[in-house]
Amino acid sequence: MSETSSESWDGLLTNYLKAENILGDLGSEVVIVCIGVKVEGDRMDLIVEYNQQKFDFTMNKTNMVFLKENGISKPKETIGKKITVKKTMAMNPQLKKEVPTLRISKVE
């Protein structure tokens, strides 16, 4: 991973995986592959490949609990796993409205 500095954009511009990146309508499921993990404080991002692109997939509490309850005993165990995500709607507490989101539905 490249080190960030004021001399370069390297490492500063991150391509985050969002519901709008997933092809298809609500309810669509796709498989992403985890190629790395970043943990900082209570925040966890999976580095994933989808549709021949690399993304950071920021884990919310629901997705982290799903991983833990489905046999992932520590974050680094997600590396190399195929993860099925489903495009759905969820309540955004800051906006106080439902927004498109990604929920993990399967890990293998």
Secondary structure, 3 states (H helix, E strand, C coil): CCCCECCECCCCCCCECCHHHCCCCCCCEEEEEEEEEEEECCEEEEEEEECCEEEEEECCHHHHHHHHHCCCCCHHHHCCCEEEEEEEEEEECCCCEEEEEEEEEEEC
